[in-house]
């Protein structure tokens, strides 16, 4: 077995533990490479049977069209259940207030939509694709990470995980966030995608796109992105290392059109994947504060 075999086996074991320990789990699906990898691992863990959980997507309404198209095609091929929580519904219900101005984003608003979706469907475990190398707040997570009855996370109240013994016991109202690829890196994911020949949304590969310069980074031009005369716009060859809300996900200059090109590019990069997420730069503890409130 090579190291990818070991990582794969660990992730499959964790997914099966979720199926065995929880009554109503779900797999949170963003349409990004990490959640796509989780779906592939779930196929290995549970096929030829059905998944023991639905896929859940929290749709900000400001997603990349390529991601939504990929999501819908994947669900059609899988024949699995997809549950969508819409941030627009949270706005219409007055549960959140949409930001205004040039740097407005719906990314932070999706926390409320996520927690409402968890409560509505009674999920007791939510599987996600967080990795320990992408952001220091996520490095504090356990594989089974308990959230209280309000969906909030306290990094000081983590359970020990010894010898791969995963404790899924929770009190009524609590739920667990599960991270099967906690021990993977971004490069591990890409090498696994190459080995397993996993298809991805086209935005992960270099393409020509209209972009606008914001805080030194190139953002994809979109109808809901406020662009004025002071902005610099251009058509550039770019790709995206991470998939999120279009209002906070920056592109990177790239000519990588093949998997080998991307792997080589990442191997030489001195900037982390989350370096392209504008919302992580609000403060040094921005991600941790959002996670305490229920963000994934």
Secondary structure, DSSP 8 states (H G I E B T S, - for coil): --HHHHHHHHHHHHHHHHHHH-SSEEEE--SSHHHHHHHHHHHHHHTTS--SSEEEEEE-S---HHHHHHHHHHHHHHT--EEEEEHHHHHHTTSS----STT--STTTHHHHHHHHHHHHT-SEEE----TTS-TTGGG--SEEEE-TTS---TTS-----TT-------TT-EEEE-TTTT--HHHHHHHHHHHT----GGGS-EEEEEEEETTEEEE--TTS---TTS-EEEEEEE-SS---TTTBEEEE----SHHHHHHHHHH--S-GGGGBGGGGSSTTHHHHHHHHT--
